[in-house]
Amino acid sequence: MRRRLSVRAVVAALATALAGAGLALGGTGTATAAAPLPARVFAPYFQTYSSDSPAELAERSGAKHLTMAFLQTEAKGSCTPYWNGDTGKPVARSVFGADIATIRSRGGDVIPSFGGYAADNGGTELADSCADVDRIAEAFEHVITVYDVTRLDLDIEDNSLNNAAGIDRRNKALKKVQDRAAADGRTVQVSYTLPTTTRGLADSGLAVLRNAVDNGVRVDVVNIMTFDYYDGAQHDMAADTVTAAGGLRDQLARLYPGKSDAQLWAMVGVTEMPGIDDYGPAETFTTQDAVKVYEWAVARGINTLSFWALQRDNGGCPGTKGSDTCSGIVQDTWYFTRAFAPFTGSGGPAEPDFSLAVSPGAVSVPPGGSASATVATRSVSGPAQTVRLSASGLPKGVTAEFSPSSVTAGESARLTVAVAGDAAPGTHPLTVTGTAPSGGRTTSFALTVTGGGTPGRVVNGDFESGGTGPWTCEAGAAVVKSPVHGGSYALRTAPSGGATGECRQTLTLAPATAYTLTGWVRGDYAFLGVSGGATASRWASSGDWTRLSVPFTTDSTGKVTVYTHGWFGQGAVLADDITIG
């Protein structure tokens, strides 16, 4: 990912050093003592190079366990790990200690992660940087002791996969750590996080595990990164997760021939990247994919479910790939966290739970019309429950009916929305709710009541619905939260070498009447205009918002198409607050 105990004398020496810093092995100086991790754990990655508090984001999102990324040295040749290689963030109780104690007080824990793409690429991954096996082991032990953790994650990718000396040093150090821990009655689990193909580990990843076996390291989890395939193919990310994990299970069977099928699956971890990954839209992990992967992970009994990264779990940048702060798709904030959170448990009988989805997620209906959608439920854990369906947020003149009104989780119902003839045009975000004995689940459904010939009305011209409907847009257009001219949203179009990225909607205005179309645009060659029953346009090129006014007169039909677009190959343009007066 991008950012990615001892022989008694050694323990005594380490304890003395830590005591000088206000810490002690097993004493009151450590963070709140950690309990063993559950047999099944959801632990999304938390980016420690941000200014966020892990305890605060854990509480807001509902993630009890976090994988904290990353620990690396500050420079090649160093043997001292820091958070993100930042000497201002040493491994010390004063750095994240209070957060970890708070997380544990809520029943959770953390997993420190070493490495990551930046360290593996830059030579600051601990075992690549440090040539002394004993000092590498001491660094691992220092992290274990200061934060009193029971698992270390080693994120090995890029150049680190081809550094044979570093691979061997790392595993020799881990063996020392595990042996010393066992002598002191501690448990230290080792998780290797590795890139994958859609059919399992590449040879470079397998080489890391073979070396671990040769050095006698007990590898508890092999966590595959099921994203960033970079193979030029269009991916079904949920299906590819299943085939990648199946391939890993078969590879583990050859490395560990004495393990049962259940034991092999219990070594498997999966880390997704919600939304659009670093490669681009061809590798998009959707909200529907999350439900599928969750159900598969529970059924297979894998050990770890994760994603990169907690700070991405929001829909703040539709259409953007590989962002550290948002997923690039339209989603509810914390959707992926809350979809995966029930995975954590003992591995025994699961509490009943279900998921809810509506397809399509948006419809446009003229006054006096109706439209239908399918409401699908799934039982994601425990016995299937009866789910009662309802809708809220209905504007005046709109009704919603479910057939049937209650289903058993796993079944579907038909949602029909009917729009009265006098219903006001506009886009309305509705909420579909499923209620069961275990609690409620909701999903969003957008209803657009079309203009119906209302003079002077551009529907969703300020894009405050959060979606593009009823505008019809060429590929790549999206509603964004920044930059905006007014309100919370604006439209971003996506011109290409062969298209202008146009968004348009057709209105019926008064015939043979003068109007003025106005709107705010931003970017190079940003157009605003009308066509059809009138033809007029204006354009501007500016790095800031510019107001365009387009006078026009309708013909005898009164029908016009309002449009905004950029120009061929000239980059994205934005539009906001479009009206006709």
WOGIDA-V346107 format. One record per backbone hydrogen bond with DSSP energy under -1.0 kcal/mol. CO is the residue of the C=O (numbers start at 1). NH is the residue of the N-H. E is the energy in kcal/mol with one decimal. If there is no record, write none. Layout:
BEGIN
co;nh;e
CO;NH;E
CO;NH;E
END
This chain:
BEGIN
co;nh;e
1;117;-5.7
2;118;-1.6
7;10;-1.1
7;11;-2.1
8;12;-2.7
9;13;-2.3
10;14;-2.6
11;15;-3.0
12;16;-2.3
13;17;-2.2
14;18;-2.6
15;19;-2.6
16;20;-1.6
18;21;-1.1
18;23;-2.9
19;22;-1.9
24;27;-1.4
27;30;-1.1
40;345;-2.6
41;305;-2.3
44;67;-2.7
45;310;-3.4
46;69;-2.6
47;50;-1.4
53;57;-2.5
54;58;-2.3
55;59;-2.0
56;60;-2.5
57;61;-2.5
58;62;-2.1
66;111;-2.2
67;46;-2.9
68;113;-2.6
69;48;-3.2
70;84;-3.7
71;115;-2.3
72;82;-3.0
75;78;-1.9
82;72;-2.5
82;85;-1.6
83;86;-1.9
86;89;-2.7
89;83;-2.7
90;92;-1.3
92;95;-1.7
96;100;-2.6
97;101;-2.2
98;102;-2.1
99;103;-2.6
100;104;-2.5
101;105;-1.9
103;108;-2.1
104;107;-2.0
109;66;-1.8
111;68;-1.8
112;153;-2.7
113;71;-2.4
114;155;-3.0
116;120;-2.9
117;121;-2.6
118;122;-1.9
119;123;-1.2
119;124;-1.4
119;125;-1.1
124;73;-2.8
125;129;-2.7
126;130;-2.7
132;136;-2.0
133;137;-2.5
134;138;-2.4
135;139;-2.0
136;140;-2.3
137;141;-2.6
138;142;-2.4
139;143;-1.8
140;144;-2.3
141;145;-2.8
142;146;-2.7
143;147;-2.1
144;149;-1.1
146;31;-1.1
150;189;-3.4
152;191;-2.6
153;114;-3.1
154;193;-2.7
155;116;-1.8
157;160;-1.5
158;161;-1.5
159;162;-1.5
162;164;-1.2
163;167;-2.6
164;168;-2.2
165;169;-2.6
166;170;-2.7
167;171;-2.1
168;172;-2.4
169;173;-2.5
170;174;-2.5
171;175;-2.2
172;176;-1.8
173;177;-2.4
174;178;-2.7
175;179;-2.4
176;180;-2.6
177;181;-2.5
178;182;-2.4
179;183;-1.9
180;6;-1.1
180;184;-1.3
181;186;-3.1
182;185;-1.3
189;152;-2.4
190;220;-1.9
190;221;-1.8
191;154;-3.1
192;223;-3.1
193;156;-2.3
194;225;-2.2
197;200;-1.0
200;197;-2.3
202;206;-2.1
203;207;-2.2
204;208;-1.1
205;209;-1.4
206;210;-2.9
207;211;-2.2
208;212;-1.6
209;213;-2.5
210;214;-2.6
211;215;-1.9
212;217;-2.6
213;216;-1.4
221;192;-2.6
222;269;-2.5
223;194;-2.3
224;271;-2.6
225;227;-1.8
236;240;-2.6
237;241;-1.6
238;242;-1.7
239;243;-2.1
240;244;-2.5
241;245;-2.6
242;246;-2.3
243;247;-2.3
244;248;-2.1
245;249;-2.7
246;250;-1.8
247;251;-2.0
248;252;-2.9
249;253;-1.8
250;254;-1.2
251;255;-1.6
252;256;-2.9
256;259;-1.9
260;264;-2.2
261;265;-2.3
262;266;-1.8
264;267;-1.6
265;268;-1.5
267;222;-3.1
268;303;-2.2
268;304;-1.4
269;224;-2.5
270;306;-2.5
271;226;-1.9
272;308;-2.6
275;285;-2.9
276;322;-1.7
280;283;-2.4
282;235;-2.5
283;277;-2.0
285;275;-2.8
286;290;-1.6
287;291;-1.3
288;292;-1.8
289;293;-2.8
290;294;-2.4
291;295;-2.3
292;296;-2.2
293;297;-2.9
294;298;-2.3
295;299;-2.3
296;300;-2.6
297;301;-1.4
297;302;-1.4
303;41;-2.6
304;270;-2.1
305;43;-2.0
306;272;-2.2
307;45;-2.5
309;312;-2.2
310;313;-1.6
312;314;-2.9
313;334;-2.8
314;327;-2.6
317;320;-2.2
327;276;-2.3
328;319;-3.3
332;335;-1.9
334;338;-2.4
335;339;-1.9
336;340;-1.9
337;341;-2.3
340;343;-2.3
341;344;-1.4
345;40;-2.2
353;380;-1.4
353;381;-1.4
355;378;-1.6
357;376;-2.7
359;374;-3.1
361;446;-2.6
363;448;-2.6
365;450;-1.8
366;369;-2.3
369;419;-3.1
371;417;-2.7
373;415;-3.1
374;359;-2.4
375;413;-2.2
376;357;-2.0
378;355;-2.3
381;353;-2.2
385;409;-3.2
387;407;-2.4
388;435;-2.6
390;433;-2.8
392;431;-2.3
395;398;-1.7
397;420;-3.2
399;418;-2.1
401;416;-2.7
403;414;-2.4
405;389;-2.9
407;387;-3.8
408;411;-2.3
411;377;-1.7
413;375;-3.1
414;403;-2.1
415;373;-2.2
416;401;-2.1
417;371;-1.9
418;399;-2.1
419;368;-1.3
420;423;-1.6
426;449;-3.1
428;447;-2.6
430;445;-2.2
431;392;-2.2
432;443;-1.9
433;390;-1.9
434;441;-2.4
435;388;-2.9
436;439;-1.8
439;436;-2.2
441;434;-3.2
443;432;-2.7
445;430;-3.3
446;363;-2.3
447;428;-3.7
448;365;-3.0
449;426;-2.4
451;454;-1.2
454;457;-1.3
458;461;-1.0
461;578;-2.2
463;466;-1.6
468;471;-2.0
472;504;-2.1
474;477;-1.5
478;492;-3.0
480;490;-1.9
490;480;-2.7
491;575;-2.2
492;478;-2.3
496;569;-1.8
499;496;-2.6
500;566;-2.3
502;474;-2.2
503;564;-2.0
504;472;-3.4
505;562;-2.7
507;560;-2.4
513;554;-2.3
515;552;-2.5
516;581;-2.2
517;550;-3.3
518;579;-2.5
519;548;-3.1
520;576;-2.1
521;546;-2.8
522;574;-2.7
523;542;-1.6
526;540;-1.7
527;565;-1.2
528;538;-2.3
529;563;-2.8
530;536;-1.8
531;561;-2.7
536;530;-2.7
538;528;-2.4
540;526;-3.0
542;523;-2.7
546;521;-2.7
548;519;-1.7
550;517;-2.7
552;515;-3.2
555;512;-2.2
558;509;-3.4
559;533;-1.7
560;507;-3.0
561;531;-1.7
562;505;-2.0
563;529;-2.4
564;503;-2.3
565;527;-3.5
567;570;-2.3
573;493;-2.9
574;522;-1.8
575;491;-2.8
576;520;-2.5
579;518;-2.7
END
